[in-house]
Amino acid sequence: MGIVDWTGFNKNDKSGNGAKYLKLEPGKSYRIRPVFKPHLFYKYFVERPQGGFGQAITDQPDSCVIKKKYGEMAKQRFSVNVIDRADGIIKVLEGPMSILKQFADWANATGTDPGSKDGGEFALRVECPGNDRKKTKYIVSFINYTPFTDDEKTMIKSGMHDLESLFKATPQDQIEAKVYGSEDEPAEAPKKKPVASQAAGGKSQISDDFDF
């Protein structure tokens, strides 16, 4: 689905090579500063007969061969660049729509884009009752408005992760092997792409959005 506004999604819709990811662990809290806009996509998580889970992104969730042949439904997810306050590094946050909807509620209530220069810091807590990952909940809380510092502006211009490349859909003629594997081509977890020198949409788009 691509890059969207924080509130621009339909609520009724169904490591490697240099990219740094914010790993969300049960029982932990994270202090983050969103940067720019989120990216939406549809992703399969399928338990494979030979063990493990096959993962793949599809750009055809309603007509994908995985859905037609196996009856599996791709889950809508999002990703966004964030500054991790634990180390000050720009990382990729990938998560379920329940997280994005909380950001969207805040954006609608305040009229502010969470990832813009007028946005702020948020706390993200991962709760896992009884250590049952199927019951995992993500709680987003606003901390304060935080303008980007000069150093952060420089980092953003040169260190944004290209979300559209990182979360690129697998072609239909390859996605079955990607998810389920085969004797000749075992399924693999999706590879993470290199860090982009600028965000999707181009450096000028970042400059216009942040008024740098």
LUMZANU-975542 format. One record per residue: residue in one letter; x, y, z of N, C-alpha, C in turn. Coordinates in nm, 3 decimals, padded with zeros to 5 digits, m for minus. Atoms other than C-alpha are relative to their C-alpha. Layout:
  type     n.c1     n.c2     n.c3    ca.c1    ca.c2    ca.c3     c.c1     c.c2     c.c3
     A        X        Y        Z        X        Y        Z        X        Y        Z
...
This chain:
  type     n.c1     n.c2     n.c3    ca.c1    ca.c2    ca.c3     c.c1     c.c2     c.c3
     M   00.082  m00.121   00.000   00.000   00.000   00.000   00.085   00.125   00.000
     G  m00.090  m00.113   00.009   00.297   00.229   00.042  m00.007   00.097   00.116
     I  m00.006  m00.105  m00.100   00.364   00.547   00.239  m00.135   00.070   00.010
     V   00.130  m00.062  m00.020   00.049   00.699   00.391   00.010   00.103   00.113
     D   00.010  m00.088  m00.116  m00.054   00.973   00.632  m00.029  m00.085   00.123
     W   00.021   00.075  m00.124  m00.077   00.868   00.997  m00.145  m00.040   00.018
     T   00.142   00.031  m00.015  m00.456   00.877   00.978  m00.059  m00.048  m00.131
     G   00.050   00.031   00.133  m00.481   00.779   00.611  m00.007  m00.147  m00.031
     F   00.019   00.141   00.028  m00.566   00.410   00.641  m00.141  m00.040   00.035
     N   00.136   00.047  m00.021  m00.891   00.217   00.634  m00.003  m00.090   00.123
     K   00.002   00.078  m00.123  m00.962   00.088   00.984  m00.073  m00.133  m00.017
     N   00.071   00.125   00.023  m01.181  m00.186   00.834   00.076  m00.094  m00.093
     D  m00.083   00.086   00.084  m00.908  m00.327   00.605   00.051  m00.121   00.079
     K  m00.054   00.125  m00.052  m00.839  m00.665   00.661   00.158   00.022   00.027
     S  m00.091  m00.115   00.007   01.842  m00.837   01.024   00.112  m00.025  m00.096
     G  m00.117   00.021   00.084   02.062  m00.775   00.771   00.029   00.117  m00.089
     N  m00.041  m00.094   00.104   02.254  m00.562   00.523  m00.013   00.146   00.041
     G  m00.012  m00.139  m00.041   02.271  m00.247   00.732  m00.121   00.061   00.066
     A   00.119  m00.058  m00.060   01.911  m00.179   00.833  m00.008  m00.037   00.147
     K   00.011   00.024  m00.144   01.854  m00.143   01.207  m00.148  m00.003   00.037
     Y   00.140   00.018  m00.038   01.527  m00.266   01.356  m00.016   00.012   00.150
     L   00.035  m00.010  m00.141   01.363  m00.186   01.687  m00.067  m00.130   00.040
     K   00.053   00.129  m00.041   01.311  m00.529   01.841  m00.090   00.018   00.121
     L   00.098  m00.016  m00.108   00.996  m00.530   02.053  m00.007  m00.128   00.082
     E  m00.005   00.116  m00.087   01.033  m00.766   02.348  m00.105   00.011   00.111
     P   00.104  m00.001  m00.104   00.759  m00.866   02.597   00.051   00.055   00.133
     G  m00.033  m00.054  m00.131   00.760  m00.675   02.925   00.090   00.122  m00.003
     K  m00.090  m00.115   00.009   00.976  m00.391   02.794  m00.072   00.123  m00.054
     S   00.052  m00.127   00.050   00.908  m00.025   02.720   00.107   00.070  m00.083
     Y  m00.092  m00.069   00.091   01.061   00.188   02.447  m00.043   00.146  m00.012
     R   00.026  m00.143   00.019   01.090   00.564   02.413   00.045   00.036  m00.141
     I  m00.030  m00.020   00.141   01.071   00.663   02.047  m00.051   00.136  m00.049
     R   00.044  m00.122   00.069   01.041   00.968   01.825  m00.026  m00.037  m00.145
     P   00.031   00.033   00.140   00.856   00.888   01.498   00.059   00.103  m00.096
     V  m00.058  m00.086   00.102   01.010   01.031   01.181  m00.074  m00.022  m00.132
     F   00.070   00.002   00.128   00.813   01.115   00.865  m00.127  m00.085   00.011
     K   00.129   00.067   00.006   00.523   00.885   00.768   00.013  m00.152   00.000
     P  m00.003   00.147  m00.003   00.431   00.516   00.808  m00.022  m00.060  m00.138
     H   00.015   00.078   00.123   00.435   00.253   00.535  m00.088  m00.121   00.030
     L   00.091   00.113  m00.020   00.154  m00.004   00.503   00.031  m00.113  m00.097
     F  m00.021   00.116   00.086   00.186  m00.355   00.364  m00.076  m00.119   00.057
     Y   00.065   00.123  m00.042   00.034  m00.704   00.384   00.104  m00.111   00.005
     K  m00.105   00.098  m00.021   00.245  m00.987   00.522  m00.058  m00.133   00.049
     Y   00.036   00.134  m00.045   00.205  m01.363   00.561   00.097  m00.047   00.109
     F  m00.078   00.075  m00.099   00.325  m01.550   00.871  m00.063  m00.139   00.002
     V   00.060   00.132   00.018   00.268  m01.917   00.793   00.090  m00.109   00.058
     E  m00.075   00.113  m00.054   00.375  m02.224   00.989   00.020  m00.103  m00.110
     R  m00.031   00.092   00.110   00.551  m02.455   00.744   00.004  m00.145   00.047
     P   00.002   00.143  m00.036   00.512  m02.836   00.742   00.136  m00.050   00.048
     Q  m00.134   00.045  m00.037   00.890  m02.879   00.769   00.054   00.071   00.123
     G  m00.041  m00.072  m00.120   00.903  m02.651   01.073   00.031   00.146  m00.029
     G  m00.027  m00.142   00.016   00.949  m02.282   01.130  m00.116   00.073  m00.066
     F   00.104  m00.083   00.060   00.751  m01.998   00.978   00.051   00.063  m00.129
     G  m00.031  m00.069   00.124   00.750  m01.872   00.623  m00.061   00.139   00.003
     Q   00.048  m00.138   00.000   00.715  m01.497   00.576   00.017   00.059  m00.139
     A  m00.010  m00.068   00.129   00.644  m01.292   00.267  m00.102   00.112  m00.005
     I   00.089  m00.115   00.019   00.486  m00.961   00.169  m00.069  m00.014  m00.135
     T   00.076   00.005   00.124   00.212  m00.954  m00.093  m00.062   00.135  m00.030
     D   00.070  m00.123   00.039   00.071  m00.664  m00.290  m00.138  m00.033  m00.057
     Q   00.131   00.043   00.048  m00.239  m00.868  m00.380  m00.070  m00.082   00.108
     P   00.056   00.076  m00.112  m00.394  m00.966  m00.046  m00.132  m00.069  m00.029
     D   00.130   00.058   00.029  m00.736  m01.039  m00.195   00.004  m00.108  m00.108
     S  m00.007   00.096   00.110  m00.619  m01.242  m00.495   00.131  m00.076  m00.005
     C  m00.131   00.063  m00.004  m00.280  m01.374  m00.390  m00.013  m00.152  m00.011
     V   00.000   00.145   00.016  m00.195  m01.735  m00.482  m00.001  m00.071   00.135
     I  m00.002   00.062  m00.134  m00.132  m01.808  m00.110  m00.141  m00.007   00.057
     K   00.138   00.000  m00.049  m00.489  m01.711  m00.025  m00.086  m00.099  m00.079
     K   00.083   00.086   00.085  m00.643  m01.892  m00.321   00.030  m00.148   00.020
     K  m00.040   00.140  m00.005  m00.446  m02.215  m00.286  m00.002  m00.059   00.139
     Y  m00.013   00.052  m00.136  m00.399  m02.241   00.090  m00.100   00.060   00.099
     G   00.098  m00.061  m00.088  m00.669  m02.017   00.234   00.059   00.089   00.108
     E  m00.065  m00.085  m00.100  m00.416  m01.810   00.430  m00.029   00.147  m00.028
     M   00.027  m00.143   00.012  m00.489  m01.444   00.498   00.124   00.079   00.041
     A  m00.112  m00.087  m00.035  m00.212  m01.186   00.488  m00.048   00.105   00.101
     K   00.035  m00.100  m00.101  m00.211  m00.952   00.787   00.055   00.136  m00.039
     Q  m00.047  m00.135   00.027  m00.193  m00.580   00.739   00.089   00.046   00.113
     R  m00.097  m00.049  m00.098   00.108  m00.430   00.915   00.052   00.135  m00.046
     F  m00.059  m00.128   00.039   00.299  m00.105   00.914   00.145   00.004   00.046
     S  m00.137  m00.027  m00.044   00.654   00.019   00.945   00.019   00.151  m00.003
     V  m00.028  m00.143  m00.005   00.797   00.360   01.027   00.140   00.019   00.055
     N  m00.128  m00.038  m00.057   01.132   00.521   01.094  m00.023   00.065   00.136
     V   00.008  m00.061  m00.132   01.182   00.611   01.459   00.141   00.025   00.053
     I  m00.124  m00.020  m00.073   01.461   00.758   01.667  m00.016  m00.072   00.133
     D   00.002   00.075  m00.125   01.528   00.513   01.949   00.075   00.082   00.105
     R  m00.063  m00.085  m00.100   01.597   00.730   02.255   00.101  m00.075   00.086
     A  m00.097   00.077  m00.078   01.793   00.445   02.412   00.142   00.021  m00.050
     D  m00.135  m00.020   00.056   02.084   00.508   02.174   00.008   00.113  m00.103
     G   00.000  m00.112   00.092   01.976   00.798   01.950   00.011  m00.037  m00.146
     I  m00.015   00.047   00.137   01.981   00.587   01.634  m00.136  m00.014  m00.069
     I   00.121   00.021   00.077   01.719   00.583   01.357  m00.015  m00.149  m00.028
     K   00.027   00.142   00.022   01.561   00.237   01.345  m00.136  m00.016  m00.066
     V   00.129   00.032   00.060   01.272   00.069   01.169  m00.087  m00.069   00.104
     L   00.100   00.063  m00.085   00.968  m00.006   01.381  m00.101  m00.068  m00.091
     E   00.102   00.076   00.073   00.754  m00.282   01.228  m00.097  m00.057   00.103
     G   00.095   00.050  m00.098   00.434  m00.377   01.402  m00.140  m00.017  m00.055
     P   00.139   00.020   00.039   00.063  m00.462   01.393  m00.075   00.132  m00.007
     M   00.079  m00.121   00.018  m00.207  m00.214   01.307  m00.050   00.057   00.132
     S   00.045  m00.050  m00.130  m00.305  m00.188   01.674   00.090   00.113   00.050
     I  m00.092  m00.108  m00.038   00.005   00.028   01.727  m00.030   00.124  m00.082
     L   00.024  m00.114   00.089  m00.060   00.249   01.425  m00.131   00.070   00.033
     K   00.129  m00.060  m00.031  m00.423   00.303   01.526   00.008   00.091   00.122
     Q  m00.016  m00.086  m00.118  m00.311   00.446   01.860   00.069   00.131  m00.038
     F  m00.062  m00.122   00.052  m00.084   00.691   01.681  m00.103   00.083  m00.076
     A   00.102  m00.069   00.079  m00.373   00.776   01.448  m00.101   00.070   00.090
     D   00.093  m00.062  m00.094  m00.606   00.843   01.742   00.061   00.129   00.057
     W  m00.067  m00.119  m00.053  m00.348   01.084   01.886   00.007   00.109  m00.107
     A  m00.009  m00.098   00.108  m00.301   01.252   01.548  m00.134   00.067  m00.025
     N   00.133  m00.056   00.020  m00.676   01.297   01.505  m00.039   00.093   00.114
     A   00.037  m00.080  m00.116  m00.716   01.435   01.858   00.077   00.131   00.008
     T  m00.086  m00.119  m00.013  m00.428   01.683   01.835   00.015   00.079  m00.129
     G  m00.019  m00.066   00.129  m00.427   01.765   01.464   00.147   00.010  m00.037
     T  m00.145  m00.004   00.023  m00.053   01.693   01.462   00.049  m00.132  m00.057
     D  m00.062   00.119   00.058   00.145   01.450   01.248   00.108  m00.048   00.097
     P  m00.098   00.049  m00.098   00.341   01.231   01.497   00.144   00.004  m00.050
     G  m00.136   00.007   00.053   00.640   01.209   01.264   00.052   00.129  m00.060
     S  m00.043  m00.128   00.057   00.659   01.573   01.158   00.090   00.074   00.098
     K  m00.085  m00.082  m00.086   00.882   01.845   01.300  m00.076   00.049   00.123
     D   00.083  m00.043  m00.113   00.590   01.935   01.528  m00.044  m00.115   00.088
     G   00.039   00.118  m00.076   00.550   01.581   01.659   00.075  m00.014   00.130
     G  m00.064   00.016  m00.130   00.691   01.431   01.974   00.042  m00.141   00.031
     E  m00.046   00.130  m00.048   00.813   01.140   02.179  m00.117  m00.081   00.055
     F   00.103   00.091  m00.049   00.604   00.837   02.265   00.065  m00.116   00.074
     A  m00.042   00.123  m00.068   00.638   00.545   02.502  m00.079  m00.114  m00.062
     L   00.064   00.119   00.054   00.564   00.203   02.356   00.032  m00.117   00.092
     R  m00.018   00.111  m00.093   00.511  m00.077   02.607  m00.058  m00.128  m00.058
     V   00.043   00.130   00.050   00.484  m00.444   02.516  m00.045  m00.085   00.119
     E   00.054   00.081  m00.109   00.257  m00.643   02.749  m00.037  m00.137  m00.053
     C   00.022   00.138   00.043   00.238  m01.022   02.726  m00.053  m00.081   00.119
     P   00.059   00.070  m00.115  m00.005  m01.167   02.987   00.030  m00.150  m00.002
     G  m00.028   00.142  m00.010   00.107  m01.509   03.105   00.103  m00.049  m00.099
     N  m00.101   00.035   00.101   00.391  m01.500   02.853  m00.060  m00.068  m00.122
     D   00.067   00.054   00.119   00.137  m01.596   02.587   00.008   00.106  m00.109
     R  m00.023  m00.100   00.105   00.256  m01.414   02.276  m00.125   00.029  m00.082
     K   00.123  m00.024   00.074  m00.085  m01.455   02.117  m00.086   00.107   00.067
     K   00.076  m00.102  m00.073  m00.219  m01.218   02.384   00.078   00.130   00.015
     T  m00.084  m00.120  m00.010   00.050  m00.954   02.333  m00.078   00.126  m00.032
     K   00.062  m00.131   00.021  m00.072  m00.596   02.366   00.108   00.107  m00.006
     Y  m00.094  m00.110   00.015   00.106  m00.278   02.263  m00.069   00.129   00.045
     I   00.060  m00.121  m00.058   00.035   00.036   02.464   00.085   00.121  m00.038
     V  m00.069  m00.121   00.044   00.130   00.372   02.310  m00.045   00.118   00.086
     S   00.031  m00.117  m00.083   00.150   00.680   02.535   00.084   00.118  m00.044
     F  m00.072  m00.122   00.037   00.241   01.036   02.441   00.079   00.051   00.120
     I  m00.084  m00.053  m00.107   00.529   01.183   02.644   00.005   00.152  m00.006
     N  m00.003  m00.146   00.016   00.590   01.534   02.512   00.035   00.036  m00.143
     Y  m00.038  m00.051   00.133   00.634   01.746   02.200   00.150   00.021  m00.002
     T  m00.146  m00.004   00.006   00.996   01.723   02.088   00.047   00.039  m00.139
     P  m00.055  m00.040   00.131   01.132   01.928   01.795   00.131  m00.073  m00.026
     F  m00.127   00.063   00.034   01.421   01.769   01.609   00.116   00.097   00.026
     T  m00.119  m00.081  m00.019   01.764   01.895   01.709   00.072   00.014  m00.133
     D  m00.077  m00.017   00.124   02.011   02.016   01.446   00.071  m00.130  m00.038
     D  m00.068   00.127   00.027   02.204   01.690   01.479  m00.098  m00.104  m00.053
     E   00.101   00.096   00.046   01.885   01.489   01.435  m00.045   00.032  m00.141
     K   00.038  m00.038   00.136   01.792   01.687   01.125   00.103  m00.050  m00.101
     T  m00.107   00.049   00.087   02.128   01.601   00.973  m00.009  m00.152  m00.014
     M   00.011   00.146   00.001   02.085   01.235   01.068  m00.119  m00.045  m00.084
     I   00.120   00.035   00.075   01.736   01.225   00.919   00.023   00.014  m00.151
     K  m00.024  m00.024   00.143   01.850   01.368   00.587   00.089  m00.107  m00.062
     S  m00.095   00.096   00.056   02.122   01.105   00.548  m00.023  m00.144   00.045
     G   00.009   00.133  m00.059   02.009   00.809   00.756  m00.137  m00.065   00.003
     M   00.133   00.062   00.001   01.642   00.736   00.682   00.004  m00.135  m00.071
     H   00.014   00.130   00.065   01.556   00.376   00.597  m00.109   00.008  m00.107
     D   00.095   00.000   00.111   01.379   00.330   00.263  m00.102  m00.111   00.023
     L   00.100   00.098  m00.041   01.064   00.155   00.382  m00.060  m00.074  m00.119
     E   00.060   00.066   00.115   00.927   00.083   00.036   00.091  m00.106  m00.058
     S  m00.095   00.103   00.046   01.243  m00.108  m00.053   00.011  m00.113   00.103
     L  m00.011   00.101  m00.105   01.267  m00.284   00.283  m00.119  m00.095   00.002
     F   00.122   00.079  m00.009   00.908  m00.405   00.265  m00.064  m00.016  m00.138
     K   00.044   00.020   00.138   00.883  m00.478  m00.106  m00.071  m00.133  m00.014
     A   00.078   00.121   00.018   00.626  m00.735  m00.216   00.077  m00.105  m00.080
     T  m00.056   00.112   00.075   00.739  m01.079  m00.336  m00.088  m00.026  m00.122
     P   00.080   00.028   00.121   00.628  m01.149  m00.698  m00.084  m00.127   00.018
     Q   00.092   00.113  m00.013   00.339  m01.393  m00.735   00.063  m00.133  m00.043
     D  m00.061   00.125   00.045   00.554  m01.648  m00.918   00.111  m00.049   00.093
     Q  m00.104   00.039  m00.095   00.795  m01.660  m00.622  m00.052  m00.015   00.143
     I   00.046  m00.012  m00.139   00.579  m01.612  m00.316  m00.032  m00.135   00.063
     E   00.033   00.131  m00.057   00.470  m01.975  m00.274   00.125  m00.068   00.055
     A  m00.127   00.058  m00.047   00.831  m02.095  m00.249   00.055   00.078   00.117
     K  m00.048  m00.085  m00.109   00.911  m01.801  m00.022  m00.069  m00.037   00.132
     V   00.077   00.030  m00.120   00.634  m01.892   00.222   00.015  m00.145   00.045
     Y   00.003   00.142  m00.037   00.630  m02.272   00.211   00.130  m00.074  m00.027
     G  m00.123   00.068   00.034   00.966  m02.359   00.060  m00.024  m00.119  m00.091
     S   00.006   00.119   00.084   01.043  m02.653  m00.164   00.131  m00.073   00.015
     E  m00.124   00.076  m00.009   01.307  m02.918  m00.198   00.115   00.075  m00.064
     D  m00.104  m00.072   00.073   01.495  m02.699  m00.442   00.024   00.140   00.053
     E  m00.010  m00.139  m00.046   01.428  m02.363  m00.280  m00.068   00.014   00.135
     P   00.060  m00.011  m00.133   01.370  m02.363   00.099  m00.050   00.140   00.026
     A   00.053  m00.131  m00.036   01.159  m02.083   00.238   00.097   00.071   00.091
     E  m00.088  m00.082  m00.082   01.349  m01.798   00.398  m00.078   00.115   00.057
     A   00.057  m00.124  m00.052   01.262  m01.507   00.620   00.036   00.110  m00.097
     P  m00.029  m00.106   00.094   01.242  m01.188   00.411   00.129   00.072   00.035
     K  m00.126  m00.068  m00.023   01.580  m01.026   00.369  m00.023   00.149   00.015
     K   00.012  m00.143  m00.024   01.621  m00.671   00.494   00.095   00.073  m00.092
     K  m00.076  m00.073   00.099   01.744  m00.420   00.242   00.096   00.098   00.066
     P  m00.094  m00.097  m00.055   02.032  m00.175   00.286  m00.069   00.129   00.041
     V   00.052  m00.129  m00.042   01.974   00.156   00.457   00.004   00.094  m00.117
     A   00.006  m00.095   00.111   01.861   00.417   00.208   00.064   00.132   00.040
     S  m00.062  m00.129  m00.028   02.038   00.748   00.178  m00.103   00.108   00.021
     Q   00.108  m00.095  m00.021   01.701   00.921   00.181  m00.129  m00.078   00.009
     A   00.127   00.069  m00.018   01.342   00.836   00.260  m00.069  m00.018  m00.134
     A   00.078   00.020   00.121   01.101   00.702   00.002  m00.071   00.129  m00.035
     G   00.061  m00.125   00.041   00.973   00.990  m00.203   00.103   00.107  m00.026
     G  m00.107  m00.093   00.033   01.306   01.170  m00.214   00.033   00.098   00.109
     K  m00.049  m00.093  m00.101   01.511   01.410  m00.008  m00.080   00.129   00.001
     S   00.075  m00.125   00.004   01.315   01.711  m00.130  m00.132  m00.013   00.072
     Q   00.126   00.022  m00.070   00.996   01.553   00.008   00.020   00.010   00.150
     I  m00.030  m00.012  m00.141   01.158   01.522   00.350   00.017   00.146   00.038
     S  m00.025  m00.140  m00.030   01.275   01.882   00.338  m00.129   00.079   00.006
     D   00.126  m00.072   00.001   00.929   02.006   00.249  m00.084  m00.034   00.121
     D   00.084   00.043  m00.112   00.762   01.803   00.522   00.050   00.057   00.132
     F  m00.056  m00.043  m00.128   00.998   01.903   00.802   00.037   00.147   00.002
     D  m00.039  m00.140   00.011   01.074   02.255   00.676   00.142   00.021   00.054
     F  m00.139  m00.010  m00.042   01.444   02.197   00.734   00.069   00.116  m00.071
